[in-house]
């Protein structure tokens, strides 16, 4: 009997909203996942969430019923078991706040992955999304040994664009080919912008992306390095 491969937990870090961590998806997350996505339907359904075009709110509601979470969960576990990437729940003080993924993992020749995330409207602001992205990047460039992380952004999604640039992502030219694996049958949106980041893009003076993200948001005693493994600060 072999041991099940587990999604590594990353964090927690303390933000002004509370403790943020990336944890393994649970079969019991269905109701919280559905409630958050239905509550945010007008925003999320306008984009190609999950790489599947959504053309109506009715279809969105059908796709995001609690029972459909089990397929999302199976996909997440398949991804880690096959070494295709990582799928996490963004957890804020024990609450399901969104999802974070590193997908399309390639080991040769680029050691690349692509990041994607969503944070529910009720949890937006307060640094939750930025902290989750920083945790994912520190895991990517540390334990996961990924060399480059890519991100697609819709051309009308200015908040995501600003967030990536502030983290250190660089916009790449349209002629550059995607280095991570594209998993969907649907092609990327040709109007979307491609960004990328490497460990070398970490802003000077920071030892990690978490430190860079939180350095201007919290007083010194509450930065990530001062939070113990249980998420307690001094």
N, C-alpha and C positions, 0 to 999 in steps of 0.2 A: 504494500500500500504506500503510495507516494503522498507527500505533504502537499497541500494545496498552495499554489503561489498566491501570495497576498499583495494587494496594492499597498505600497509603503505609505505610512502616515508622515506628513510633513508639517512642522510647526508644533505648537502654536506660536503666534506672535500677537502682541497687544496693540490694537489700534484704538482710536478714540471711540469706535463703536463697540469694542469688546475684543475677545480673543478669537483670532482667525486661525483655522488649521485646514489642511487638505486631508481628507480621510477616505477610506475605502467605501464605495457605495454599498448600501445594505438593501436586502430584499424588502425591508420594512419602510423604505423611503418613499414609496409610491404616492401616498396621500399628500405628503409635504411637497414633493416634486410637482404633482399635478396642480395643487392649489396655487403654487407660486407661478407656474407658467400660464395658467388660465387667468390669473389676476393681472398678468403682464402681456396679455395676448396682443393688444394693439401695437405694442412695440416689437415684441419678438416675432410675431407672425409676418411682419413686413420684411424680414430677412430670411435667408436660406438657412434657418436653424437646422443643425444636424445634417447639412448638405442636401436636404430635401426641400424643393420649392414648396411654399405654402401659399395657396391662392385664395383662401377664404378663412374667416374666423370660425366657421362651422367645421371645416376640415381640421383646423388647429385644435378645436375642442375635442374632436374625435381622436386625434393622434395623441393627445396629452391626458387621456383618462388614466386614473390610478393603475388600472390593470396593465396598461402599456409600459409601465415602468420596468416590468420584469424583462422585457426585451432590451431596454436600455442597460439594465444591470448585467444581463448575459453578455452584451457587447463589450461592456467595460471589463468583465472578468476574462473574456476571450482575448482582449487586447493585451492584458498583462501576462496571461499564460503563454501566448505566442510571441512575446517580446516585440509587440507592435507599437507599444507606447504605454501611456498612463491615463487613467480616467479617475478623477476625484470628485467628491462632493466638497463644495466650499462650506465649511461649518463655522458659524458664528455663535459662540457660547451655547453650543448644543442644538442650534437651529439650522435647518437646511436653507442655505442662502443662495445657492447656485451650483454651477459645475465648472470644472477646469479640466482641460484635456491637453495632453501632448500626443499627437497622433502622427501617422505616416512615418514612423521611425525607420530610418535606413542606417545600416551599419557600415556600408561601403558604397561608394568611396567617400561619402560626405559626413557620415555620423550626424544626420540632420533629423529634426522633428518639427512639427507645426503646432503652434499653440492656438487654442480656441477656448472661449469662456463666455458665460453669461451670469449675471448677478440679478436677482429679483429686484423689482422696483422698490419694495419696502426696505431693502437692505442697501440700496444705492447711496453713495456718498459715505463719508466717514472713513474712507481708505480701505474698505473691504476688498474691492476688486483689485486695487493696486497691491495690497498685501498678498492676496492669493497669487497674483502673477509673479511677484517677487519670490514667493516660496517655490513656485513651479520652476522658475529659472535657476534658483540656487540648487534645486534637486537635479535639474537637467545638466548643469555644468559641473556638478559634483558627483554624487553617487551614480547617476545614469550615464556619465561620460559622453554626453552629447556635445558636438562641436559647434553647431549652429542651430538656432531656433528661428523658424519663420512664422509669419502671421499675415493673413489676408484681412483687409479692411475694406468694407464697402465705401465707395467714394463720397457718400453722404453721411458717413458715420464719424463726424468730427470729434466727439468725446473719446472714442477708441483711438483715433489717430493721435490725439494729444497725449493720451495715456501711454501709448507705445513710445512716442518720441521722448517723453519725460523719463521713461525707464532706460533709454539708451538705444532703442531700436533705430535702424537706419532704413530709409526708403530705398529700394533697389530699382534699377531700370527695367522697363518692360521687356527688354531683350533677354534678361536673365531667366534661365529655366528654374523651375521649382526643384529644390534638392531633396525635400521630403517626398514621401510617396502619397499620391492622391488616391484616396480610398473609395470615393464615390463614383457611381455610374454617371452622375451629372458633372459636366465640366465646370471648372472654376468660372466665376463671373469675369468676363474679359474686362469689365470696367473697374474691378476691385484692384486696390493697390497692394503690392507685396512689400513687406518689411522683413528685416532679419536682424539678429543680434548674436554676438559671440561673447565669451567670457572677457575678451579684450575690450569690449564696449562698456564694461562696468565703469561708471564715472570715477574719476580720480578721487582718492581720499576715502573710498568705501571698500570694505573687505567683503561685502556681499550685497546682493540686490535687495535683500530685506533691510540691511542697514541703510542703504541709499534711499529706499522708499520711506522709511520711518524716521530718518534723521531730522527732518524738518517738521514732523508732525507731532512728536512726543518729546517731553523732557527726558534728559539722560537716564534717570532711573527706570524708565519704562521701555527702553529699546530692547530689541529682540535678544541681544546677548545677555540681558539681565533677567530673562524669564526662564524659570526652570522647566523641566520636562512636563510637569503637571499643569503648566500654564499659569503659575503663580508668580507675581512680581514681588520684590522686596518691600 
